[in-house]
Amino acid sequence: MASYQLLEPNKKGKPRIKIISEFGYDEHGKRLRKMKTVTLNKLTESNIIKAITEFEKSLGIGQQVFNKSRKDSFKVFAETFMSDYVNAELKVKSRNTYANYLNRGILNFFGLMLIHKITSTQINLFIVQQKKDRAGSISEKFTLLNTMFNKAIEWGYIEANPCSVATKPKRTKSKLINYYNEAQIQQLLEVIPKLHIKHQFQIKIALFCGLRMSEIGGLRFESLDFQHNTIYVDKTLQYDKEGQRLFLDSTKTGENRHVYAPANLMNELKEYIEKKKKKLEKLGGKFTPILDEHGKPIYLIFSKDNGYPNHPDRMSNQWRGIVRKHNLPLISFHGLRHTFASYMLSKNVNIKVIQEQLGHKNIHETLNTYSHVDKGQKEKASDLFNDF
């Protein structure tokens, strides 16, 4: 099977590609692979396919034999992609996201097209149409299409990925500010006591501890260690749209962590949980929580009165209402997590500590995510040289 990478044009400005042909393994289990850089007169799909075919013929491989019907539509392939790859190998959250992107424009545009006849021009037209319709997540939809066509190559539906020569849309920046500065944090803290007790704690945990929304939803009574003032983050609350069920899943990275929390917050949570336990005990048969894999009830810290969890998106929706009602600066609920990290950085907290609190896999992710420096910090940094 052959693939290719787009290279920089040559000195005369002609397009170049690197062809990578893989054709099995040797007797030692080592992958057999040959590569060749080819200069094209024009970057078209037909020229790319021709170059790949000629290279494979020179290797004695011959033309690729397709094991899938050339009459399959994009819609038919999408169904196979979702069932054989996404549902089988990825998390439910990815399944929900991909299904959402497919149903919000992709299937309407490409659904009836034969998958092997889709061109880069049609990909570009789709992007133009999405921009005209002011659709959301255009960059993410392009990424999904690219993933789908790569799978189509792997499974023998097509020879080349049309996305590789299409114009990749730029990721649009959100109009929301990403985080609150110190003055805005103080403004929020003045609002918090006016809120429902459950909302108070959800906001404080995001703001003071940097937890993700799904991680807050997945907290159970046993997640809190009041002796050491830590929160054990090992689960996230997820909703399966296909199965229409709420359940606890692993964390985003698949790794668990202990997050340190302010002592005052932990004391308040302890009192809150003790009261909640008493309320749940009085419910009797009306207590309807979700169950773990052993059929035992899960005692979530944040749930409905009957112990059943709220939809994960409810936290975000309620936050937007709070922002509007109290005229707070416009950020998403996830922006509270960014606020935590940005505030810690502004106070010169060790970046490694911040990384571990946030649950990033490596420190580079933390550095890249929080590379912003506000105007005040820049001024303070430049003032360090005043004494010279």
N, C-alpha and C positions, 0 to 999 in steps of 0.2 A: 504494500500500500504506500502511495506517495502523497506527500504534502509539500507545501512551499511557504517560504517567508519572503515578505517584500523587503528589498534592500534599498539603500540610497542609490539614486541614479548614477551612471558613470560620468566621467568628465565631460562628455558631449551631451549630457542631459537625458540619455536614453534609460528607460526603466530596467531594473535588474531584479531577478528573483533567485533565491536559493532553493533548489529542489532537494528534498530529503526522501529517499526511497528506502523503505524497510521491507525485508523479504524473508522473515523467519529467523531462526536461531541456528548456530553451529552445534557440533557435537558436545561442546562444553557449556552450552546454554547461553552463549554470548549472542546478543542481538546482531543480526546482519543488517548493516546500514551503509548506504552510499549517498554522497551529497555532491551537488554540482551547482555552480553559479552560472546563470544564463542571462544574457542581455537580450532584451526584446525590442523590436521596432516600435511597438505600441503596447500599452498595458491593457489588454483585453482578455476576456475569459477564454476565447478560442485560441489565442496565442499561448496562454498559460497552459491550457490542456494539451496543445500540440507539443510544447516544450517538454512537459512531463512524459507524454507518450513516447517521444523520441528518446528521452533519457532512459526510460525503462526498457525500450527495445534494445538500446545499446548495451544494457546489462543482461539481456537475454531473458527478461521477465515477461515481456509481451504486454498487450493491452489488458487492463484490469477487467475481470469478469464480474458483472454486478449480480448479486444474489437477491436483489429486491426488484419488484416490478417498476418499470420506468413510467407506469401510469398512475403511481401513487400521488395523491394530492398532498399539499402541505398539511391540511387538516388531518388526514389519515396518519401522516408521519408524526404530527404533534401528539396524537393520541398514543402512539407507540412510544414516543419520547417520554411522555408523562408516566405511562404505566411501567415501562421496562427500565427506565433510568431514574427519573425523579422520585416516583413512589417507592422504588426498590432500594435506592441508595442514599437519598437525601432526607433531611429532616422535614417534618410537617410544615414548618414555617416557610421553607423554600418552596414546597409544593403549593402552599397558599399564594405565595408571591408570584410564582411562575404562572399559575392559573389566572391570577388577576391581570398580569401583563398580556397574556394570550387573549383574554376576553375583552380587554380594553384597547382594541385596535388591531392587534397582530392577525388574529383569525379572520376578522372582517376584510382585511386587505389581502392577505395571502392564501386564505383558506382553500379556495377552489383552484388555485394555480398548481400545476404539476411541479413537484419539488425540484426535479432535475432541470427545469426550464427557468427557474427564478434567477434573475441576473442582478448584478450590482446596481444597475440603473433602477430596477424596481425597488431595491432596498433604499436608494436615495429618494425615490418618489414617496415611499412610505414615510421617511423622516420629514420630508417637506409637508406632507399631508398632516402629520402629527403636529408639527409646529403651527400650521394653519388652523388646526382645530384647538390649539392651545392645550394639548394633552399633556399629562404629567409623565414623569419617569421616562422620557424619551431615550436618554443615554442608557438607562437600565434595560429598556426593551431591545435596543441595539445589541447590548451585551448578551441578552438571552438568545436573540437570533443567531449571533455568532456561535454560541455554545451549541445550539440546535444543529446548525449546519456542520459544525465539526463532528458532532455525533453522526450526522447523515453520511459524512465521508467514512467514518469508522465502520458504519454498518453497511456500507456499499450502496447507498442511494444515489450519491453524487460523486463527482471527481474533484471538484474544487469548491471552496467556500466563497460565495459571492460577497460576503461581508468584508473579506480581506482586501478587496479593491474598492469598496464603497467608502463614502465619506463619513467617518465616525462623528456623531454629534457631540458637541461639547457639553459637559455636565453643567446644568444651570445652577447657579448659586441661589440658595434660599434667601428670600427677603427678610426672613427672621434673623435677628441677631443671635449669635450662637450661645451666649452666656451673659449672666449678669455681672456687672462690676460691683465693687464693694458698697457703693451708695445704693445701688438697686437691690442688693441682697438685704440691706437694712430696711428698704421699703417693703420687701416681701415679708420679712420677719414681723413687721408691724401688722401685716394683714393676716398672717397665719392663725393667731388666737381667735379670729372671727369665724374661722371655718369649722366644718364638721370635724369631729375628733379623728375619724378615719383619714380624712384628707390631710389633716395636720401632720399625721405621722408619715403618710406616704411621701409628702413633700419634704419633710425633714430628713427622711432616710436617703432620698435622692440627693438632696442638697448637702447634707453633712457627711454622707458616706459614699456617694458616687455610684449607687446601685442602678442598674438598668431597670426599666419599668417591669419587664417580664420577671426579673429577679425578685423585685418587691412583691409581685403577685404570687411568687412561689415560696414565700417565707412561711414556715410553720412555727408552732410554739417552741419546738425543740431546736429551732435555728438560732435562738438567742442564748448566749452565755453571759449571764448577769455577773458572774464572778470575775470574768476577765474583760467585760465590756466589749465583746466581739459578736459579730453576726456571721454565721456559717452559711455561705452561699454555695449551694450545690444543685438547686433546681430552678427551673423557670416555668411559669404558667403559660401554656400554649392552647390555641384553639384550632382544631382540625375541621376546616370547612367541609371537606368531603364527608367525614364521619359525623359532623355536627356534634362534637364533644369537646369538653375541656379536660386537660390532663397536665401532669407535671412531666417535664422533659429535663434533660441535662442542660448545663449552662451553654452559652453561645460557643465557647471555646472547648467545651467538654471537660474543663478542669474546674475543680472546687477550690474555694479560698476562704480564709478567715478575714473579715473586714473589721477594723477597729471603729468604734462609735463613741461619741461623746458620752461621758458618764451621766450627764443630765438627761440626755435622750433615752439612755438605757433604763434609767429609773422611771421615766414616764411610761415607757413601753411595758415595763414590768407591772405597773399598776393597771394599765390598759388591758393586758392579757389576763390578769387575775379577774377583772370584772367580766371579760368576755367568756372566760371559762365557766363562771357561775351562770351566765345567761344561757350558754349552750347546754349545761346540765339540766336546766329547767325545760328544755324543748321536748325531751322524750322522743316520741316517734316522729316529731316534726323536724328533727335534726337530719338533714339530707346532704351530707358532704360528698365529695368525690372520694373514691376508694383507691388504695394503692394496689400493686400487683398481687397482694395476698388477700385482698378483699377487706382490708381494715380501713377505717375512716381516717382521712387526712385533716388535721386541725390547722387550717390556714389562719394566719394572723389577720389578713384582710379578706373578708367574705361578706356574703349577704347575711341577714339575721338568722337564716336557717343553716348556715355553715357552708352553703354552696358558693363557689367562687363567682365573682363578677367576670364578665368578658374582659380579656386583657386590654382592649382598646378603651374601656370605660374610664380608666385612670387618666388617659390622655384627653378624652372628651371633657371630663370634669375639670381638668386643669385649664382647658381653653375657656370654659365658662368662668372660672375664678379670675383669670387674667382680664377678661372683658369686664366683669362686674366691678373689679377693684382697680381698674385702669393701670394695671401693671405693664411694664415693657413686654413686648410680644416675643416670647420664646416658646419653643415646644417643651413638653415635659422632659424629654431627653436632654434639653438644654440645661436642666438643673444638674445633671451629671457633669456636663461641660463646665458649669459654674463651679462645682466642687473642685475639679482639676485645675481650672484657671486660677481660682483663689489660692489653692495650695502652692501653685507655682509662683504667684505674686508674693507669697510669704517665704519663698526660698526653701520650701520643703524638698527634700531629696527626691529626684525624679524616679528613683527605683522604688521608693515608698509609694509614690502616686501610681506607678505601674501596677504594683501588687494590689493596691486597694481597688483599682479599676478592673483588674482581671485581664489586662492585656497580655497576649502571649509573649511579647518581647518588648524591650524598651524602645526599639525603633518605632513601633506603632504609637507609643505614647508621645514620643518626640515629634513625629509627623503630624499627629492629630492636634497637638497643642503647641504648634510652632508659632502661633500668633502671640504678639506682645503688644499690649495696649500703649497708648501715647504716654501715659504717666510713667510706665516702666522704662520706656525708651529714654525719657528725659532724665530719670534717675540714673540710668546706666551711663549716659554721657556726662553727667555731673561728677562721676568718679574721677575724672581727669582734671578737675578744677584745681586740685592741690599741687599739680606739677608746675 
